Amino acid sequence: MFTYNKVFSKLEKKWQNFWEENKLFKAANPGEPGSEKPKYYCLDMFPYPSGAGLHVGHPEGYTATDIVCRYKRMKGYNVLHTMGWDAFGLPAEQYAIKTGVSPKESIKVNSANFKKQLKAIGLSFDWEREISTCDPSFYKWTQFIFLKLYSKGLAYQKKGLVNWCPELRTVLANDEVIDGKSERGGHLVERKLMRQWYLKITDYADDLLNGLTNLDWPKSTKEHQKNWIGRSIGANINFLISNSDKKITTFTTRADTLMGVTFIVLAPEHPLVDEVLVDEYRSSVEQYRLLSSKKSDLQRTDLNKDKSGVFTGGYAIHPLTKKEIPIWVADYVLYSYGTGAIMAVPGHDERDLEFANKYSLAVLNVLDDKNNVINSSWDDDSIDGLSSSLATKKVIETLSVNGSAEKKIQYKLRDWTFSRQRYWGEPIPIRMNSEGVETPLMEDELPLVLPDINNYQPSDSGLSPLARVKEWVSDHPNGILETHTMPGSAGSSWYWLRYMDPSNESEPFSSASEKYWGQVDLYIGGSEHSVGHLLYSRFWNRFLYKLGMVSHEEPFKKVVHQGMILGEDGEKMSKSRGNVINPDDIIYEFGADTLRLYEMFMGPLEKTKPWKTSGINGVNSFLNKVWSLLIDFESGIIKSNVLKDFPEKSWDDKFVTTYNNSIKIITNDIENLKFNTAISQLMILRNEAQKFYNNHQYLPRSFTKNFIKLLFPFSPHICEEIWSMAKFNDLLSYSSWPSFDDSKTKSSNFELPIQVNGKLRDKITIENSLTEEEIKKLVLKSEKLKKWLSDKELKKFIYVKNRLVNIVVV
């Protein structure tokens, strides 16, 4: 009658209410009771609260952190585990444009729904620290940090080429453009010259690169950031323009191949295009530049399978041979990267070779198979026969004499485009007069609150909707307010610091709270943020470190990316595919504990795996077996004979070994985020407990108590209920984690497979203490082996210690 499946819905709500009413997961700040404990800060990448709500992919990372947090509390830590909303950005604004519902209202409704869903999963968040990036009490401090960046010259505005999405009518950062299309909506993106705000992240390029070395992050994530920063050591080499006193500067890491240069390529936006352009080629060049402006950087580089370009009619002078080489325009060269011009060496560069072959340009080989220089003599000098490094050194030294070359370090990293021509974002706290002179707002003028408006549509020309709100923009002695807003990534670049002290009205966070909580110990979220969010967060944190506001250069000690949970069809979950699974439906049918357990049991946390509703039955069955082992079927109360006081020394040897070994394995697995194997061990332990119970009709009290503790981080509701029935005195959430005796994790006996001529014929149980000779005597007495050994000559008896025996007979 009283099965787990019949009672889970009541008991889960019961314990969720108990946790909330008793504020069990409230983290203690310095000076508060509990702050004397060691701290542990565990963070989830906070979600954007969309109208669709959660699907079953979302709880995977949240459940993983929750398991760790519940475990750490039991290990005696003061745990900071929080949740909030990354609420600014494009989706809410697009929804407002379609429906007329204000972003403020839709975010409020969506956040409430997300919160309800997260509570239903039983996640142990300190909800008193809940934040939202669109709350003025939060973005006051985002504006405050922006002004600090501005005061140090790290925030500036200029006209620059940006990723412009005509459909969305806004600028997008490079990491918001995927395969030449907007991340949101998949609209085509083009390049456009516009006034923009930038953050000078390039000033931190070396710091950000060097800081990756000692981080406990996925190797692939660190490689992505290294590649995004893209540090190259080389030289700037100048090519004089024929019949002009101007020069084209190119950057190269391979000055040793200079004699292989057969043409120069300028980016379409390069200002020197007009300088070298010959009139008869002007029309084709202008047409080409127009077409290139409609492509994103990604379309022009990584996705560019067919290189294209046009001849300018102009020529440059080779700095060594003094011969003329043609100047082309091609969009596989970016003006925003390096100097916007390249010296093309098609003999030793694949992309240059594709271009040269297409347009029948010369190809010269200047390196042999051993990477030594060949075919590289000029005037009375030569670098033939030199190694690449020696040739590079000589070329730079030779050209440095007349100023044609200089050593240079270059980065792929560009300054962060930090303004958007849209409404739903943090207002930029700057005024500008009619002459363009900027005046930052004073701190006591913050927050600069976003006004309520009715028309959220940006203009085709790139003007923000705020430009139409005259009473907000307003004239002022220091000018009018900036109408661009910050990108959605602004608030997420420091939000973990606000969690430390979210009610502080006088500063973003106190020095005491920051020094106490320090670095985030564990940060779990999607790998799609491996460059943008994680790089920007590191930049802001390092800036605040240099101001003395934070005590660690790096914000996140350990980062883990959970794998994606696909639909049952093996595809990414989406409404259009109709394969979205709502966690509310799973909780309604099976319970939150089953959902949590199944998501962790599906496979390794970092791996992508398909959802299988049929697979839920297995873990649901396990919880029912736990319930039936400990709870009386008729009365629904805990069995008295599972609380018997029997010391461990009176337990069966195998039960003792499995018990201690399980505690060891589950502890290590939680520490290493191997939740699927921890759950497997819990299942093994329950099965062994059932055998013990069947044989003895009781379970030791200490086993029952510790088994509930081991299961608790994974499926807390059922454990709270059983713990309460057993009347164990302390709070389960803060009870001590079970310990194990390592000397009892290995059995005194083991099962020994016996082979005859390489084929398995028997298995016998052997004591660890037996010698090889004693084992041989036991093996040869086996009744099962007689038919294989009789009338045979024993040639060899091979014993692989604690592994197997192989008997060779003829």
NORRAVEN-V223810 format. One record per pair of residues at least 24 apart in sequence whose ideal C-beta (glycine too) atoms are under 6 Angstrom apart, sorted by sequence separation. I is the first residue (numbers start at 1). J is the second residue. D is the distance in whole Angstrom. If there is no record, write none. Layout:
{{I	J	D} {I	J	D}}
This chain:
{{165	189	5} {205	229	6} {248	272	6} {268	292	4} {496	520	6} {761	785	6} {285	310	5} {307	332	5} {594	619	6} {754	779	6} {42	68	6} {85	111	5} {163	189	5} {164	190	6} {284	310	5} {590	616	6} {594	620	5} {779	805	6} {42	69	5} {107	134	6} {761	788	5} {772	799	5} {164	192	4} {304	332	5} {246	275	6} {682	711	6} {709	738	5} {161	191	5} {162	192	6} {581	611	6} {590	620	5} {658	688	4} {281	312	6} {300	331	5} {40	72	5} {161	193	6} {162	194	5} {281	313	4} {300	332	6} {706	738	4} {756	788	4} {423	456	5} {519	552	5} {523	556	4} {655	688	6} {159	193	6} {162	196	6} {518	552	6} {527	561	4} {241	276	6} {277	312	5} {278	313	3} {49	85	5} {159	195	5} {160	196	5} {276	312	5} {422	458	5} {514	550	6} {515	551	5} {520	556	5} {521	557	5} {522	558	5} {523	559	5} {524	560	5} {40	77	4} {297	334	6} {421	458	5} {655	692	5} {46	84	5} {48	86	5} {276	314	3} {519	557	5} {524	562	6} {37	76	6} {38	77	6} {39	78	5} {40	79	5} {41	80	5} {42	81	5} {292	331	4} {439	478	4} {37	77	6} {46	86	5} {157	197	5} {570	610	5} {37	78	4} {421	462	5} {492	533	6} {83	125	5} {156	198	6} {423	465	4} {82	125	6} {421	464	5} {493	536	5} {562	605	5} {563	606	5} {568	611	5} {34	78	5} {81	125	6} {82	126	6} {155	199	6} {285	329	6} {493	537	5} {563	607	4} {564	608	5} {566	610	4} {666	710	5} {87	132	5} {88	133	5} {154	199	6} {431	476	6} {563	608	4} {84	130	6} {87	133	5} {88	134	5} {154	200	5} {433	479	4} {494	540	5} {565	611	6} {82	129	5} {84	131	4} {85	132	4} {86	133	6} {87	134	4} {307	354	5} {431	478	5} {432	479	5} {489	536	5} {493	540	4} {84	132	6} {307	355	5} {431	479	4} {28	78	5} {431	481	6} {276	327	5} {753	804	5} {754	805	5} {755	806	4} {756	807	5} {264	316	5} {430	482	5} {750	802	6} {27	80	4} {70	124	6} {428	482	4} {644	698	5} {646	700	4} {69	124	6} {273	329	6} {428	484	6} {645	701	5} {66	123	5} {321	378	5} {641	698	4} {642	699	4} {644	701	6} {66	124	6} {320	378	5} {427	485	6} {643	701	5} {51	110	5} {53	113	5} {425	485	3} {426	486	4} {626	686	6} {49	110	4} {62	123	6} {268	329	5} {425	486	5} {622	683	6} {629	690	6} {49	111	4} {59	121	5} {263	325	6} {642	704	5} {54	117	5} {263	326	5} {264	327	5} {265	328	5} {266	329	5} {268	331	5} {426	490	6} {49	114	5} {263	328	6} {265	330	5} {270	335	5} {419	484	4} {420	485	5} {267	333	4} {269	335	4} {267	334	6} {420	487	5} {248	316	6} {265	333	5} {267	335	4} {605	673	5} {270	340	5} {338	410	6} {242	315	4} {267	340	4} {603	676	6} {241	316	6} {242	317	6} {266	341	5} {600	675	4} {601	676	5} {663	738	5} {664	740	5} {239	316	4} {240	317	4} {265	342	5} {663	740	4} {336	414	6} {601	679	5} {265	344	6} {319	399	6} {660	740	4} {263	344	5} {660	741	5} {664	745	5} {242	324	6} {261	343	5} {261	345	6} {660	744	4} {661	745	4} {260	345	4} {319	404	4} {660	745	5} {251	338	4} {260	347	5} {638	725	4} {251	339	5} {257	345	5} {637	725	6} {638	726	5} {656	744	5} {250	339	6} {249	339	5} {657	747	4} {250	341	5} {257	348	5} {250	342	6} {630	722	6} {248	341	5} {250	343	4} {90	184	5} {623	718	6} {263	361	5} {25	124	4} {27	126	5} {262	361	6} {26	126	5} {262	362	4} {25	126	5} {191	293	5} {262	364	6} {16	119	6} {190	294	4} {260	364	5} {260	366	4} {189	296	5} {259	366	5} {257	366	5} {180	296	4} {256	373	6} {259	376	4} {597	714	5} {180	298	5} {597	715	5} {177	296	5} {180	299	4} {596	715	6} {593	715	4} {593	717	5} {593	718	5} {256	388	5} {163	296	6} {256	391	4} {256	392	4} {255	392	5} {258	395	5} {255	395	4} {255	396	5} {251	410	5} {235	396	5} {238	404	5} {237	405	5} {235	405	5} {236	406	5} {235	407	5} {236	408	5} {235	408	6} {234	408	6} {233	409	5} {232	410	5} {231	411	6} {230	411	6} {229	411	6} {230	412	3} {229	413	5} {205	411	5} {205	413	5} {202	413	6} {202	415	5} {201	415	6} {200	415	5} {201	416	5} {198	415	4} {199	416	4} {199	418	5} {198	418	6} {196	417	6} {197	418	5} {197	419	4} {196	419	5} {173	417	5} {171	420	6} {170	420	5} {170	421	5} {170	422	5} {162	417	6} {194	462	6} {142	426	5} {143	429	5} {139	426	5} {169	458	4} {150	440	6} {147	440	5} {144	446	6} {143	446	5} {228	531	5} {140	446	5} {224	530	5} {140	447	4} {224	531	5} {221	530	4} {225	535	6} {136	447	4} {136	449	5} {103	424	4} {93	422	6} {93	423	6} {208	538	6} {93	424	4} {92	424	5} {204	539	5} {207	542	6} {88	424	6} {88	425	5} {201	539	5} {204	542	6} {216	558	4} {217	559	4} {211	554	6} {218	561	6} {142	490	5} {142	491	5} {175	531	6} {175	532	3} {133	491	3} {97	456	5} {96	456	5} {97	457	6} {93	456	6} {131	498	6} {141	508	4} {129	499	5} {131	502	5} {129	502	5} {89	488	3} {88	488	5} {86	492	5} {82	499	4} {80	517	6} {43	496	6} {65	524	5} {64	524	6} {61	524	5} {120	587	6} {122	592	5} {121	592	5} {41	517	5} {43	520	5} {39	517	6} {41	520	5} {41	521	5} {42	522	5} {43	523	5} {44	524	6} {45	525	3} {40	521	5} {30	512	5} {29	513	5} {30	516	5} {61	562	4} {60	562	5} {60	565	6} {57	565	4} {57	573	6} {55	573	5} {59	583	6} {55	580	5} {56	581	4} {55	581	6} {56	583	5} {54	583	6} {63	596	5} {63	599	6} {60	599	5} {59	599	6} {64	605	6} {56	611	6} {12	591	6} {12	592	5} {8	591	4} {122	716	6} {122	717	6} {71	670	5} {4	623	5} {4	624	5} {4	627	4} {2	636	3} {71	713	5} {70	713	4} {67	713	4} {67	714	6} {73	733	6} {73	734	6} {75	737	5} {74	737	4} {15	717	5} {12	717	4} {15	720	4} {11	717	6} {24	733	5} {11	721	5}}
